Amino acid sequence: MDVVEKIGDLKLPIRPVNLELGDGKIVGAELYAIGVVLKGREGGTLAACFKEAEPVIDVRTLEDLGLKPNLVTGELEEERPPGVAYFY
């Protein structure tokens, strides 16, 4: 929560959502709309905040920015041209 408060946020007007963590624990999380800049790309994405959360970049954020991890090199690669993607 501290990171979202420092960078600014827009809390989504919905009740907390249940998230299942990697260890199987279920937590209630508030959702925020945030702006992200990573590898020279800029875009909007969602942040899920809950007590004792650690800052991480998830797959959704990478997809929103058009990036993907290369599992061999450990680097992020471009998956599509920069800019907003339209999915239908």
Stockholm file with secondary structure:
# STOCKHOLM 1.0

chainA/1-88         MDVVEKIGDLKLPIRPVNLELGDGKIVGAELYAIGVVLKGREGGTLAACFKEAEPVIDVRTLEDLGLKPNLVTGELEEERPPGVAYFY
#=GR chainA/1-88 SS CHHHHHHCCEECSSCCEEEECTTSCEEEEEEEEEEEEETTEEEEEEEEECTTCCCCCCHHHHHHHTEEECTTTCCEEESSCSSCCCCC
#=GC SS_cons        CHHHHHHCCEECSSCCEEEECTTSCEEEEEEEEEEEEETTEEEEEEEEECTTCCCCCCHHHHHHHTEEECTTTCCEEESSCSSCCCCC
//
